[in-house]
Amino acid sequence: MSRRKGQKTLDYYFFPSWGSNAGDDETARSPPGQAESIASKPTEPRLDDEPELVSADVSTSEQPAASRDGKDRSSEFNLNCLGDPKFRGWLYKTEYGHSVTAAFEPVVVIEHEAVVGAFKCLYWLVKHEIAHHTNYPALLELADLLGCDYFAKLKIGKSTNYRSHRMVDEMLEILAGVIEAPILQDIRNSQAVGIELDESTDVAVIKQLDVHVRYLDKEGVLFSQFLDLVPLPDGKADTIVTAIHKILDQKGIPKDKIFGLGTDGAAVMTGRHNGVVKQLCDTMPWLVAVHCAAHRLALVCRDASEKTAYMKTFRDHLQHLHLYFCNSSNRTEVLKAAATTLGIANLKVKEVKDTRWLSQHQAVANLQRNLPAVLTALAEEVQHNKCPVAKGLYSFCATYRFVAALHLQADVLPHLARLSKIFQKEDVNFLAVKDQVPVTIASIQRIKEAGHNQPPGSALAKLHHDLNDPRGLGMFNIRAEEERERRGQQSSGSSDQQSFWGRFCTQVMEPYLLQLVEQLNGRFQELHILGAFSVLSPQAARKLDQDVPVSQLKTLAKKFHPMDEQTLLEEWSSFREHLTTGILKDKNQMDVMKELTSQYDELSQLYPCLSKLAAIGLTIPLSSVNCERDFSTMNRVKTDLRNRLQGEHLGDCLKISINGPPVGNFPYQEAMEQFFQKPRKIKCSNQPCSLCS
């Protein structure tokens, strides 16, 4: 077949660099050695159906390995030529064209695409916590309406359509298994593991045990993952311990790697004689049990309020205010009208609950900003509706002592809320107690020592200014209200405010702050075995007297047997040089421990005992807040309308919702491979394959 000048050869498409700078010169575009033969060939008329390109005689000619400029062009295959419609049209008409194009066409098996699409639909439903049994068939029908024709392949005969509850449950187990497998493998490879335990009751009044796990990967990165949710026949300690051992055995988690246990401090968990912690420590004496720091902080706030008479009453009235307005739409409208008059937007009296750790802080901050609107609404209810409840609340809230207590809480609670947020972090460890609790105690003591001279910008410093503001609290005559209630007489002036302030300091503020400091010291000062991990800090290495660090190392070696005490002390004597003058001298304790736990770092190989201690310290859970988050997810998944969801399928839904990757990142191919490990009626129609045959 001949070609005219300007026509493109097969070499032009596959090896364009041979003629990239030669214009329309046929000889320049041809490979060396063929230029003369091409130039000498006579031209022939082009056929009508022949495209503007022809092929060189690829069956007889041998392509050179070098181009005209001497550079190797043998590997420069031009993939862009496959998109040229002329080239593809011509290639299909040749004897070798079908085999060439077939090599570049993706192989799409419709039946496989249908199974993968079904997994995608189910995973999307479970990941977004939508009822999957009822919505999965409807979602497939919607996809079919939108043009996903391959879902028709799921219907085989009259009885098989892969949409039954049994099939949905089986696919759910496969999805959860794909997520869980790599997590379990990382847990088994971790140097140390910590678990968090908590129990709760779901909407169907079934007691559930939640198990959350902490572990390190080979790079020393800490991970916290949901492990399982197990229904319990009762809440006894023996039942819980049996369930824990069963979970560990089923998951293949080595018990000798579990060093930390975090609980909420309930009696069934921490009972001295037969509690869960006591029974587990009897079988695993190296276990370190920790009472959740977030729960301890909540107990600190509660006990400090209960041991200060007025603060307990103050806290109760905050809850009464919330209930008074939230239980009546009419009262809520009155409150909104008062807020609008005073120029306050989004006013809402928040609830105070023991189960919500930051609720009192949010309620106090909201009420301090909006107290004039609340008092206005209460006064209107008293004047127009003669409401006795509103009168009682107004009489209590429109007093100097209440306003002062509100400002005191506005100064104190932010420090406690900041500490609570630290304790609620997913990767929190013992360093939070060591570093942050003393800071919080010092902040509270400064408020107590300031007394009459509170720092500018604080809420207490603005107390008297707010009381005298005619556009705010000044319109309510707070001072007279105080005097009428407590002294039976009315008086005014700054001297009265000062006397009110003096009584408030001695009777309320100082006792309350003193109780807070005592409670914080009592519940967080004694760290037990956790305090010994401070030996891995640069500060411990710089001490001239090494008796304390050596004593801490001996304590850790004795606890976490079988750790050779002598080997540990030898490693410390060498590792100490890194902390004082070496590569770790400018790092904090957290960075030092991360360096030790990384299996790719030489420090973990040089100091294996210290590396294991660092891993233990990082994985011991300081709180059980992750279990609380798991229960929140459980309550979103298992609702009143889905109250029959239970057992391992409820746990699978939580694994997908909590641990599962985004919908677009899930390995659906792996799920499909597990799906076809059992004989299925759905088969490939084009050709037999090893996957589904």
C-alpha positions, 0 to 999 in steps of 0.5 A: 500500500502506498502513501502520499507526501504528508501522510502519517505512518504507524511509526509516526504515531508510535515513535513520534520523536523520529520525525518531530523536527522534520516538517512534512519531509517523508524521509526525515520522518522515517527511521534511518535505513528506510529513508531511501526505500521510502523516497524511491517508492512510487505513489499510488492513488489513495482508496476512498475508504483509506484514512489519512494514515497508512502503516509501514510494513511492520511485518517485514521492517525492523525498527531501529534502536536510535533516531537520526540524532543518535538518541535512543528512541526505542522505548518512546511509545506514544500512547496519545495515538490511541485517542486519534479516531483516524488511527483507531479506525484504521487499526481495527481494519488491519489483521493485527489491530484487534489484538493491539487495541484489546491489550489497552482496553480495560476488562470490565466484568459487569457481574463484578461491578454489580457486586462492588456497587452493592457493597458501595451502597450498603457501606454508604448507608452504614457509614452514615448511620442510616437503617440499612435493612430497609433502605438498601433495596430502595437505594439499589432501585434508585441507582437503577433509575439513575442508569446503573444497569449492571444492578440487574445482574444481581437478580438471578431467576425468581428467588435470588436478588441479593437483597434479602436480610440474610444477604445484607447481614452477610455483606455487613459482616464482610465489610466489618471484617475488612475494616477490622483485619488490619487493625487486629494485625497492628494490635498484635504487632504493638509492643504494648496495648491498653484497653478502655472499658465501660458499660451502658444500656441501649434503647432496648434496655440491653446492657452493653459492654464497650471495649476500646483499644489503644496501640502503637504502630511500627512508627510509634504513632498512637492509635485509639480504635473501637474494638467491640460491643458485647451484650451482657446478661447482667452487670455483674463483675464476673460476667464482665470479666468473662466477656473480656477474656472471650473478646481477647481470645476471639480477636487473638490479642496477646494478654501479656501485651495488655498493660493498661486498663481505663474505667469510669470508676464505677463500683462494679469496675473498681471494687476492692474485693471482687471488682473487674479491675481486681479480677483482671489484676489477679490474672495479669499482675502487670496491669495498671488500672486508671480511674478516668480523669474526666470522670474524676474532674467531674467529681471534683466540681461536684464535691467542691460545690456540695461542700460549699452550701451556697454553691450547691444551691446556686447549681440547683437553681441553674437547673431550675432556670433551665427547666422553667423555660424549656418546659413552656413555649409561652415562657420561652417566647417571653424570654425571646421578647425580652432578649430582643428588647435588650438586643441579645440574640440566640438566647437560651438557658442551658441545662446543667447535667452531671453526665455532661462534663462541660454543661455547667461552664456553658450554662454559666457563660450563657447566663452571665451574658444574658442575665438581664433578659432572664430577670426581665422575663421572670419579672414579667411572669410575676407581674402578669401571670402571678407565677409563684415559681417565677417569683421564687427564681427572681428572688434568688437570682436578683441578689448580689450573692447570686450575681457575684457567684455567677461572675466567680464561676465565669472566672473559675470554670474556664480553667476546669473546662480547659482541663476537661477538654484535654482529658477528653482527647482521644490520645491523652496520656499520663503527661496531661495530669503531670503537666496540666493539673498543677497549672489549673491549681495555680490558676485557681489559687491566684483567683483566691489570693487576689481577693479584692484586687482581681486582675483587669479583664476578669469577670469578678473585676467587672462585677460592680460595673455590671451591677451599676450599669443602667442598661443592664443589671442596674435597672433591677436594684440588685443591692436593695434586693439583697438588703431586703432579703438578708437585713430587712432594710434598704441601703445603697451606695458603694460602701454597701457593695463593698460590705456585700463583697466582703461577706461573699469572699469570706462565706462563698468564694474562699471556701469554694476555691479552697475546696476545689484546690483540695479536691484536685490535689486529692484526686490527681496528686497521687499518680501511683505507677504513672508517676514513675514514667517521669524518669523518661524526661530530660529533667530527670536525666539532668538531676545530679542526684540519680537516686529518684530516677533509679528508684523509679526505674526499679519500680517500673521493672518490678511492675512490668515483669519479666523485665531485667532490672539490671539491664534496665539500669544499664540502658538508663546510664547510657540513654541518660547521655542522650537526654543531657548532651546528645540528640534528645537534649532539646526535646520534651518527654512526649517526643523522647517517648515517641523516639523510643517507641519507633521500631524504625529508629535505632534508639528502640534497638539500642535500648529495648527495655526503655523502648518497651517502657515508653510504649507502655506509658503511651498506651495506658489509657488516662480516661474512658471518654472513647467509650462514651463516644462509642455509646453516643454512636450506639445511640444514634445507630440503635434508635427506637425504630431500630431497636431490634438491631443487636448482637454482632451486627450492632457491633459491625455497624459501630466498627464501620461508623467509627473505624471505617474510612471514608466511602471513597477510600474503602477497599471494595475489591477486597470485600468482593474477593471475600464475598466470592470465597463462598459459592454464589449463583452470580457468575461471569457471563463473558468468560470464566474467571478464577474469582467467581467460578 
